[in-house]
């Protein structure tokens, strides 16, 4: 991976044991292209030159591409498609050199988009904070924005270090994350990773499933804190009204907080999401 050296600067934050190496010569005039970026479960993306037309087709992809281009003061046309479904007509008309997506995009739609446009598709990895660092680095390489990606990575890494230092000696807080209608997230997901980095411990386990969390089990586990995302529609008032949740210790004692959903996406504001969760779980440590 051409831009793997960017990760070296983050090795202490992520606990990494090795960094990649450039295969081409180094020096003040090192060319940015051609570039090769590996993809999980697919052939690598190889770009011979800097893409001039980039289609970002999901909100997290849009935020990352826009942040990298804004930092570089770019003037390249970028298709920002906020719809839930990839619009093949718009993509064919736009003729992108690169398509950027995230996990919420339907893989079948992305396959059709790739066939229709002949453009490679890069999907941002988002199972952990480490994944986000890698995704920013890889996309920075693909866009010819390595320095800008390095700065975004550095900003997030600084907030990770800040939070970890503040919570290192504090007691773990058991947490239930509600993304809406009692549907939660796995402990080994990006949000689960954020909870862990902020001194929390998700009660949902590794595989809670896509269905609403079993409320009798939630009562037995009785978490210290009830964390909701801003798009969940969950409020402390409603939890206190519900016979299933009003007896939860977190609900009774008001240990409840809401985090804006965009801060939990695999993008440039992930560090802000980390800090927001940390302040909710450990308010005394961040006064």
N, C-alpha and C positions, 0 to 999 in steps of 0.2 A: 504494500500500500504506500503510495508515493508520499502522503502527508503524515505518515505514522510518527515522525519525529516530534510533531506537535504534542503528542501525548506524553512525551518524556517530561515536559514541564509540569505535568499533572500527576506524575507517578506517586509522589508522597501522599497526595490527597486520596488517590484511588487505591493505594496499596498495590500498585502494579509492580511486577518483578522484572519486566523487560520492555524495551521499546523497539520499534521497527527501524529499519535502515533504508536510506535512499539507494536506489540502484544506479542513479545517474551522478555525474560529477557535481560537486558542491562548489560554491564560490559566489561572488557578487553578481554574476550574470546568469545564474541558473535558470533555465527556461521552465515555465510553469506547466507547459504541455509538450508532448502528450502526457496524459495522466491515466492511471489505472486504479480503480477502487473495487474491492471485493464486495460481493453480496452473499448473504446467507441463502443457500438453496438455489442459487442462480449463478450464471456465468458472470465474471467481472464486467464492470462498465469500463470501456476504454474510449476516451475522448481525445482526438488528435489535436483539437484546438478549443479555445474558450467558447462555450455556448453563448450565442447571441439572443436566443429566444428560449425562455425557461417558463414552463407551465407548472405552477404550484396548485395542487387540486384539493388540498384539505387545509383546515385552519392552522394546525401546527406547522405544516410545510410552508404555508404562506408566511407565518411569523418568522420562521428561520430564514427563508430566502430574503424577505424584506429587510430583516435586521442585517444580514450580510451585505446586501446591496446598499442599504442606507449608510452603513459604516464606511463603505468604499465610495459613497457618493456616485453610485452607478447610474448609468442612463440607458441600460439595456431594457427593452420591452419585456414585461413579465405578465403572464396571464394569471390573475388571481381569481380562481374559481371557488366560490364559497359554498356551492351546492353540495348536497350529500352524494350526488351521483355525477360521475365524470361525464361531461358533455362531449361526445365524440365529434359532433359537428363543429363546435368551437375549436377543439384541438386540431382538427384537420385544417381549418381555416388559418389557425395561428402558426402551424408548422413548427412546433418546438424542436429544439436541439436536445432538450432534456426535460423529463417530467419528474417532479418531486411530489411525494405523497407521504402519508403516515398510515398507521395500522387500521384506522377507521375506514379507509377506502376499501371497497370491495375488490379482492384480488382479480376477479373475473373482469371487472371494469378496467383495471389497470392493464391486464393482458390485451384486452381489445384496444385500449389506447395505444399501447406499444405497437400492435400490428397495424393500426390505422395510420400512425404517424412515422413509424420506423425509428422513433426516438427511444433511448433507454429510459427505464424507470428506476429511480432511486427512492426506496422507502426508508424513512427515518426509523432507526431502531429505538425502542422505548420501553424496555423491560426493566431498566435500572438507570441510576444516575450515570454509571459508567457507560452505558449504551448511549446516553445523550451526548456525553463528551465525544465519543467515537463518531456519532452521527454528524455533529457539528464540524468535526475535523474532516471527515470524508466529503461532506457537502461543500465545505470551503475549498477543498482541492478540486472538486468537479467544476465549481464556478470560477476558479482562479482567484479565490478570496481567502487564501490561507492565513494571511496576517489578521484579517478581520475575524476569521473563525478562532484563531488562537486567542484573540482578545476576549471574545465571548466566552470561550472555555475558561480563561483566566478569571473573568468576573464571577462566573458560577463557582469555580474552585475556591476563590477567596471567601465566598459566603458559606460554602461547605466547611471550610476550616474554622471560620468564625463561630458557626453553630456548634460544631463538634467540640470546640474548646469550652464553650459555655455550658454544655450539657454533660460533659465527660464524667463529672463526679456526682451527678444527680441520679436519683432513683428512677428506674424505668416506669413509664406510664403506660398502662394497658389502654388500647384505643380501639374503638369501633368506627370504621369509615363508612358513611352512608352516601352513596352516589344517587340515591333516589329510590323510594319505595323499599327501603331496607336491603337493596342490592349493594354488595360491598366489593372489595377488590382483594386479590390474593396477596399474601404477605410478600411474595417474591415478584411483585409488579413494581412499576415506577413509583406509584403512590405509596406502596408498602415500603419501598426503599427510602422514600422521603421521611416517612414516619419513623423508621429505624434510625436514620441519621439524626433525627431531632430528639432522640432519647425516648422514643415511644416503642411500643410492641403491639403489633396488630393481633387481635384475638381471632381473626378470621381463618388463619391457617393458610397453607399453601394452595388449597383448591376449594374455595367456598362455593364455586359454581356460579352460573349466571342467574339463578333464581334468587328471590328474596331470602335473606338469611333467616334461619329458623329462630323465631322469636323466643321460644322456650329455652333454646340454647343460649341466646343472647342474655336472657335473664339469669341463667346459671353462671355465665362467664362474668356478668356484671362489670363492665369495663370502667376504668377510672375516668375516661374522657370519651365524649361522643363528638366525632368530627364529621361535618357534612360539607359537601361541595356546593358551590353557589347555584348550580343547575339542578340540584336534587329536589328542591321544593320543600326541604325539611326545615322546621323551625322548633325552637325549644318550647314554644307555646303548644304546638301540636303534640310534641312528645309528652308533655305533661298532661295532656288531655286523654291520651291513649291508654287504655287499661294494660296494654302489652309493654309499654315503655315507661310509664310514669313512676314505677317503683325502682327503676334503675338508679343506682347511686349517682352516676354522672348527671342524670336528668334532675334528680331531687336537689343536688347541690349546685346545679347550674354550671357544671363543667362541660360546656358545650361551645362549639365554635364553628364558624363557616369560613371556608377558604375559597377564593375566587377560582373557578374551574380553569381559566386560561393559564393560571400560574402553575398548574399541575401538568401541563402539556410539555412534550419534549422539545422545548424551545429556549430562546434567549432569556426568558423570565423565570426559568426554573429555580434559580437561586433565590428569587423573591418569594416563591412558593415555599421553599425550604424554611426561610426565615419566618414567614407567616405562621407555618405550623409550629415551629419552635416557640414562638411567642405565645401561642395559644396553650401549648402543653406545659410550658414553664414560664408563666408570666413574671414571677419574681426574679428570674435570672436575666431578664431583658429590660428591666426598668431603667 
